Amino acid sequence: YDVSGTDSGPAWGYMLGTASLFIVSIFVFAAGAFMLTIRYAALILYMIFSPFMFIGWVFPQLQKYTDQYWSGFLGRAFFAPLYILFVYLALALIGQFYAASNAATGVGNMGDALGGSGDVTTASFASSLPPFILSIVLMLAAVVVSSKLSADGSSAAMSIGKKATDWGRRKVQNGVNRT
């Protein structure tokens, strides 16, 4: 594909999009590796100190610490699945876009999408960039949104757990009061 000719728009869009996606991917995978390493160490510590969590259930004055334990533990537990989901969505998006645009061969994998010689690009510069932009947004969301949702997910799990605990206490107290 001659990038110096008049019809070089798709090739330039492909190269710009690929370079941008690679740069963002380096950041996302480095940040993800760091955060997954921290997650691993934190979960090990949470599991080591898990017997102390049950003390908060026995002594009501320590309930605050039990809630902090569960919130931190669940926040760390939710991060990895959300991170992997967003990375998968970004990679699937770019792969499927080039599978659809390379309908002649029917092959559409990441090697074709990112390692081609320009013959799998679309008809114009503007139409070759959107899948890269969407993939870059999803890659960045892998780090940002998964961190935020893991904290929100732990809060939601904690509120559901508190409601279930309160419901169970009421049922037990009503059963004890009837006898």
C-alpha positions in Angstrom: 0.0 0.0 0.0 1.6 3.2 -1.1 1.3 5.8 1.7 2.8 8.6 -0.5 0.1 8.5 -3.1 -3.2 10.4 -3.2 -5.2 7.5 -1.8 -3.1 7.1 1.3 -5.8 8.2 3.8 -6.8 4.8 5.0 -3.2 3.7 5.5 -2.3 6.8 7.5 -5.5 6.3 9.6 -4.5 2.7 10.1 -1.0 3.6 11.2 -2.1 6.4 13.5 -4.8 4.3 15.1 -2.5 1.3 15.5 0.3 3.4 17.0 -2.2 5.1 19.4 -3.7 1.8 20.4 -0.2 0.3 21.1 0.8 3.3 23.2 -2.4 3.2 25.3 -2.2 -0.6 25.6 1.3 -0.2 27.1 0.0 2.1 29.7 -3.1 0.0 30.4 -1.2 -3.3 30.7 1.5 -1.7 32.9 -1.1 -0.1 35.2 -3.1 -3.3 35.2 -0.1 -5.4 36.1 0.7 -3.0 38.9 -2.9 -3.0 40.2 -3.2 -6.8 39.9 0.0 -7.2 41.9 -1.2 -4.9 44.6 -4.6 -6.8 44.5 -2.8 -10.1 45.0 -0.8 -8.9 48.0 -3.9 -7.3 49.5 -6.0 -10.4 49.1 -3.3 -12.5 50.7 -3.3 -10.1 53.7 -7.1 -10.1 53.9 -7.1 -13.9 54.0 -4.5 -14.1 56.6 -6.4 -11.7 58.9 -9.8 -13.1 58.1 -10.3 -14.7 61.5 -10.2 -11.2 63.1 -13.1 -10.3 60.9 -15.3 -12.7 62.7 -14.6 -10.9 66.0 -16.6 -8.0 64.7 -19.6 -10.3 64.4 -19.2 -11.4 68.0 -18.5 -8.0 69.6 -20.8 -5.2 68.3 -18.4 -2.4 69.2 -16.0 -3.8 66.6 -18.6 -3.8 63.8 -17.0 -0.8 62.2 -13.8 -2.7 61.6 -15.6 -5.7 60.2 -17.4 -3.4 57.7 -14.1 -1.9 56.7 -12.6 -5.3 56.2 -15.5 -6.6 54.0 -15.6 -3.4 52.0 -11.8 -3.6 51.3 -11.9 -7.3 50.6 -14.8 -7.1 48.1 -13.3 -4.1 46.4 -10.1 -6.0 45.7 -12.1 -9.1 44.6 -14.2 -7.3 42.0 -11.3 -5.5 40.3 -9.7 -8.3 38.2 -12.9 -9.6 36.5 -14.0 -6.0 35.5 -10.5 -5.2 34.2 -10.3 -8.4 32.2 -13.8 -7.8 30.8 -13.0 -4.3 29.5 -9.7 -5.4 28.0 -11.5 -8.3 26.2 -14.2 -5.9 24.9 -11.5 -3.6 23.5 -9.7 -6.4 21.8 -12.8 -8.0 20.5 -14.0 -4.7 19.1 -10.9 -4.1 17.0 -10.8 -7.8 15.9 -14.4 -7.8 14.8 -14.2 -4.5 13.0 -11.4 -5.8 10.8 -13.2 -9.2 10.4 -16.1 -7.3 8.9 -14.0 -5.1 6.7 -11.9 -8.0 5.5 -14.9 -10.0 4.2 -13.1 -11.1 1.1 -10.9 -13.6 3.1 -13.2 -14.0 6.0 -10.2 -13.9 8.4 -10.5 -11.3 11.2 -8.1 -11.8 14.0 -5.8 -9.5 15.9 -2.9 -10.4 13.7 -4.8 -9.3 10.6 -6.1 -6.2 12.3 -2.8 -4.9 13.7 -0.2 -6.6 11.5 -1.5 -6.1 8.0 0.3 -4.2 5.3 -2.6 -1.8 4.9 -4.7 -4.0 2.6 -7.2 -4.6 5.3 -8.0 -0.9 6.0 -11.2 0.8 5.1 -11.9 3.2 2.3 -11.0 6.5 4.0 -8.9 8.0 6.9 -12.1 9.0 8.8 -13.6 5.5 8.6 -10.4 3.8 9.7 -10.1 5.6 13.0 -13.4 4.9 14.9 -12.7 1.3 15.9 -9.3 2.4 17.2 -10.8 5.3 19.2 -13.5 3.0 20.7 -10.8 0.4 21.5 -8.6 3.1 23.2 -11.6 4.3 25.2 -12.4 0.7 26.4 -8.7 0.1 27.2 -8.6 3.2 29.4 -11.9 2.2 30.9 -10.3 -1.1 31.9 -8.2 0.7 34.4 -10.4 3.7 35.4 -13.9 2.2 35.4 -12.9 -1.2 36.9 -11.3 0.6 39.9 -14.4 2.7 40.4 -16.8 -0.1 39.9 -14.9 -2.4 42.2 -15.4 0.2 45.0 -19.0 0.6 44.1 -19.5 -3.1 43.8 -18.2 -3.7 47.3 -20.5 -1.0 48.6 -23.5 -2.6 47.0 -22.5 -6.0 48.2 -22.1 -4.6 51.7 -25.5 -3.0 51.7 -27.1 -6.3 50.4 -25.3 -8.2 53.2 -26.4 -5.8 55.8 -30.0 -6.0 54.7 -29.8 -9.8 54.7 -28.3 -9.8 58.2 -31.0 -7.5 59.5 -33.7 -9.6 57.9 -32.2 -12.7 59.5 -31.9 -11.1 62.9 -35.6 -10.0 62.8 -36.7 -13.5 61.9 -34.6 -15.0 64.7 -35.9 -12.5 67.2 -39.5 -13.0 66.1 -39.1 -16.7 66.5 -37.5 -16.4 69.9 -40.2 -13.9 71.1 -43.1 -16.3 70.1 -41.8 -19.1 72.3 
